[in-house]
Amino acid sequence: MFQLRNGSITWRCQKQQSVATSRCEAEYMALAMTTNHHLWVKRRLQELLKQDIPRALSFGDSNAAIDIA
């Protein structure tokens, strides 16, 4: 879920397209997909609002995936 000024602007849930061999790999793939979506949302908002958009924070519950990222 992406929020801007305390309001949700996008939310997404989907199956991963590839099979992970470990939970760490699955969590890392999810973080990577989130990062790609964030960049897309950020570019669209910059086009619409004509101003710089603040950095985003990503949260994950797998320490191993966070360490890899």
C-alpha positions in Angstrom: 0.0 0.0 0.0 1.3 3.4 -0.9 0.2 6.5 1.1 0.7 10.1 0.5 -0.2 12.6 3.2 -2.0 10.1 5.3 -4.2 8.9 2.4 -3.8 5.6 0.5 -3.1 6.2 -3.2 -2.6 2.6 -4.4 -2.8 -0.9 -3.1 -1.8 -4.1 -4.9 -1.9 -7.8 -4.1 -1.0 -10.5 -6.6 0.7 -13.9 -7.0 4.4 -13.8 -7.8 5.1 -14.9 -11.4 8.1 -17.1 -10.5 8.7 -19.8 -8.0 11.0 -19.0 -5.1 13.1 -21.7 -3.6 13.1 -20.1 -0.1 11.1 -17.7 2.0 14.0 -15.3 1.9 13.9 -15.3 -1.9 10.1 -14.8 -2.0 10.3 -11.9 0.4 13.2 -10.4 -1.6 11.2 -10.7 -4.8 8.2 -9.0 -3.1 10.5 -6.1 -2.0 11.9 -5.8 -5.5 8.3 -5.6 -7.0 7.4 -3.0 -4.5 10.4 -0.9 -5.4 9.5 -1.1 -9.1 5.9 -0.1 -8.4 7.1 2.8 -6.2 9.2 4.2 -9.0 6.2 4.0 -11.4 3.9 5.8 -8.9 6.6 8.4 -8.1 7.1 9.3 -11.7 3.3 9.5 -12.4 2.8 11.8 -9.3 5.7 14.0 -10.3 4.1 14.4 -13.8 0.7 15.2 -12.3 1.8 17.4 -9.4 4.8 19.1 -11.0 6.8 18.8 -7.7 9.3 16.5 -6.1 7.9 13.5 -4.3 9.5 12.4 -1.0 11.4 9.2 -0.6 9.4 6.1 0.3 10.0 3.7 3.2 9.7 -0.1 2.6 9.0 -2.5 5.4 9.6 -6.2 5.4 9.4 -8.9 8.0 12.3 -11.1 6.8 15.6 -10.0 8.2 17.5 -12.1 5.6 15.6 -10.4 2.7 16.2 -7.0 4.2 20.0 -7.8 4.6 20.1 -8.8 0.9 18.3 -5.7 -0.2 
